[in-house]
């Protein structure tokens, strides 16, 4: 049976238009025709995207996994085909590869298909490990680090302890070389970022122990050095940004006295900067600094004060990234107080989604952590929801 002569792009637009106009059934059928037309034309990525949309739309509308399964599975296997094609290229597009892998795993997770989720996470972990070895052999340290990190994420999904240990060791070694280069150039910010990152790989090797805490303490010291240089240059924006990073590095390193001292000092600075920005009418800049102040307050354990500041942010902007940032800070505080390695792993996963600007996924992980720690976080969750005008379920 012929699909018709319409171009898949036209069918896609027509399908979305029908859905917007309330003709849901007709719209989905038209989108299905578009997906098939894209596939017939060899536009695999577009077909995978449309099948996924259809599946997720059906799931959200009917709450039936069974009804959404066929288009979602079709999408997953098209993404798997795209992964196979991409990995065979002479120059692999890592952004595309990462997105394809994420789509596959998110689909199987959505469907509750743990067998395939673990199967493909394992395959992707080994694929990235081999790719990382190839980049390392070519002496491309920067790319090998990125690829090894992707491998580690997938080994963590399947809880492959040997794979986690092996890749973490490689990353600690490689990042160590890069950190030395940063310090030789007096790039304390770059070095601090690396030490902070390496701490999470050290956590995989030794747990939340002295090794992890020493690395976080080193990160804190370098952020502090960098903040003093920024202050000397008169850059107060950068100074406060770096001091909040130093505060949280010391906090996670359980150097609570140093974290408290920095938190108090940076809070005073931030009040002054925020007042200046507001008087100048620069509200976006004020919101960013209010976010830093909220984080500083959370790091001091002053949750009610932090939420009052958070309310002020929401009066200016309701960006989802602010909701994620304040909640992540709460998890970091709790992880430090409890020396909780599981919370560290959640924080690491959240950070990955933040870097990808996938704030909904980050928020979902955080909410799961809040539920698991409802005893400790019940009060702060109520404060957050109250500030956001949300009725807690």
Secondary structure, 3 states (H helix, E strand, C coil): CCCCCCCHHHHHHHHHHHHHCCCHHHHHHHHHHHHHHHHHHCCHHHHHHHHHHHHHHHHHHHCCHHHHHHHHHHHHHHHHHHHHHHHCCCCCCHHHHHHHHHHHHHHHHHHCCHHHHHHHHHHHHHHHHHHHHHHHHCCCHHHHHHHHHHHHHHHHHCCCHHHHHHHHHHHHHHHHHHHHHHHHCCCHHHHHHHHHHHHHHHHHHHCCCHHHHHHHHHHHHHHHHHHHHHHHCCCHHHHHHHHHHHHHHHHHCCCHHHHHHHHHHHHHHHHHHHHHHHHCCCHHHHHHHHHHHHHHHHHCCCHHHHHHHHHHHHHHCCCHHHHHHHHHHHHHHHHHHHCCHHHHHHHHHHHHHHHCCCHHHHHHHHHHHHHHCHHHHHHHHHHHHHHHCCCCC
